[in-house]
Amino acid sequence: MISEDQLKRIAAWSRELTQAEIEVARAGITERSYGIGEAVFMRGDTFGYWAGMVFGLARMGGVSRDGKEASLAGLTAGAWFGEGSVLKNEPRRYDVVALRNSRVALMERSAFMWLFENSVGFNRFLVRQLNERLGQFIGMLEVNRTLDATSRLARGIASLFNPILYPESTAHLEITQEEIGALSGMSRQNANRALNRLEKEGLLRLEYGGVTILDIERLRGYGD
């Protein structure tokens, strides 16, 4: 169980709940730490929790039969994920691996389903979340099929600033070029070249240990 204050800090969706619903939510949540490279869960796992990033950075993705890694999304503080598998009570269909030391909140499926069945506010959040995630993945499919490496990286960075999926995001993101490369499926060198190009075009500013976004709308539509 976590405190009510902690719940409100790590879960923007909890601000839409009644007091009784808050009690169910916080009673069903524990937190766990993960080291660099450690899996929160792997494809095929029976993992009976809905998960949220308290702090850190993780990669949602998988590995093809020929060993090629594919990134689906980056997960930063405030992101909650895996509701589809929880709703369907099925094994996970992708991996989530920590790219840096991270802490994750884990909500038991019983608490999740109680909120799903009883909370109007929680269901409003789930509809927004699922709609945004669907749009994110459809956009990613288009990007991977039609755009060059710099455009893919630009769209990938922009996706980390989605205010619904990542409500705690600000204009500045603490992230290394190596982590950006891992999230975009690029080598560190290729990611560095793409970042320098985006900086020259005035879309972002590279800083020690991170990037500051200067033009999020152009970044989201880069390559069109």
N, C-alpha and C positions, 0 to 999 in steps of 0.2 A: 504494500500500500504506500502511496505517496501522499504528501500534504495537498490541500486545496491550492495553496499558493504556488507550489511546484507544478501542479497540473495546469494552472492558468499560464505559467511561464512557458511551458513546453508544448502546449496544445491550444492553438488559437481557436479551434472548434469548440473547446469547452466553455468559451464565453457565451455560447448560445444555449447552454443547458440550464435547466432548473436546478435548484439546490439538491433535490432528491436525485436527479440524474448525475450531478457532480459527484455525489457520494458513491454511486455505483461505479462511475468511471475511475475514481482514484483508488477505490478498494480493489479494482481489477488490474492495476498497473504496478509493475516492478521495473527496476532499471538494471541494465547490465553493461559492462564495459567490454570493448573489443579492441584488440591491438591491430597494428598495421598488417594487412594481408589476411586477417582472420575473417571467416565467413559468419555472417549473421544467420544465413541459411543458404542451402544449395538447392539447385533444381532437383526435384523428386523428393525433397524432405517433407515429412509430415510435421509442420510447424504451426502449432495451435495458437498463434498470437498475431494480433495486429501490431505493427511496429512504428515507432516515431523516433526521429533523430533528435536527441537532446543537444549534443554538440558533436562536431567532427565532420567527416566526409566519407561517403560510401558510393560504390558503383553498382548499379543494377544492370545485369547483363547475363551473358552466357558464353559457352564455348561450343563451336560447331564440331561435327564429327572429324573434320580434318585439323582440329586444334586451333582454329582461328577464333580470337575473342571478339565478341560483339557487345558494345555498350548500348543500353537502352535509355538510361537516365542517370544523372548524378543526384545524390541525396544529401542535402545540407540541413543545418539546424532548422527545426520546425516542420520538416517534411514527414508525413505519415504515409505508409505504403503497405501493400499486401492485402487490401480489403477484399479484392476479388476472390482470392484463395480462401479467405476466412468465410466469406459469404457462402461459397460453394463447398466448403469443407473438403478441399482437395489438396493434393501435394503441390508444392511450389513449382512454377513453370520457368523460373529464372533464378540466377544467383544474386545475392547481395553480399558484397565483400567490402570491408573497411579499407579505405585508402590511407587513412591516418588514424591515430588513436581516437576512438569514438565512444560515445555513450548512447545507448538506445533504450527507449521506453518500450515495454512489452505489455500489451493489454490482453488478458485472457479472452479466449473466444466466447466464453459464457457472458462476460461483461459486454463485449462488443455486440453480441446478438440481442442482449436485453435492451441496449440502447437503440439498436436497429428496429426492434419491435415496438418500442415505447416512446422514443424521443423524436418529436417533430424537428427540433433544432439540429439534432445529430443527422437526421435524414436529409435535411437541406444541405448540410455540409457534404455528405456522401455524394449527392447528385452533382454538386459543383466539382467535387474532387474527381469523380469518374469521368465527367464531361471534359475537364481539363486534361486529364491523363490520356483520354482517347484522342483528343486533338493533338497532344504532344507526340504520340506515337504515329499518327497519320502524317503529321508534318515531317517526322523523322524519316518515314518511308520515302516521301517525296524528295527530301534533301539528299538522302543516300543514293537515290537513283539519278538525280539530275544535276547536282551541284558539285563544284570542285572542293578541294580540301579546306581552303580558307573559309568558304561559305559554310561548310559543315561545322567547322570549329566555331564560327561566329554564331550560328544558330544554337549550337550546343551550349555556349556560354550564356546566351540570352535566355535559354530555357531554365537556367538556375535562378533567374530573377522573376519567375512567374509568381505573382503575389498570392495566388490561390494555393498552388502546390508548395510554395516556400514563403509563407507569410512573414517570416522574420528576416527576409533578405533586405539588404540596403544597397546603395550604389557601389559600395566597396565590398569585395569578396577576398578573404584570405585564402589563397590557393596558389600552388606552385605550378610551374610550367609542366613538370612531370605529371602532376595530377590532372591538369587540363588535357594533356596527351592521352592519359589513361581513359578519361571520360569520353574523349572524342575518337578513340581508336587510332591514334596517331603516335609516331615516335616523338620523343622530346624535341628533337631537332626540327622536325616538320611543324610541330606545334609552335615552336619558337619563331620560325619564319612567318607563319600565319599570324601570330600575335603582333609581330613587328609591323606587318602590313596593315593590320587593323588599327594599330596605334598611329601610323603615318596618315591614315585616312580620317583620323579624329574620332573614332568610335569608342576607344577606350584608352586608358593610360596605364602603362605597366609600372608597377611599384614593387619595392622589395617585399617578397612574400605574398603578393596579391595583384589584383587588377581593380581599377575604378572605372565604372561604365560612364561614358560621356554622352552616348546617344543610343538608348536602349531600342528605340523604334527602328532606327537604321540597322542596328545589329540583328534584330529579329527578322528583318526582311532582306538581309544581305544576300546578294546573288540574284535577286529578282530582276 
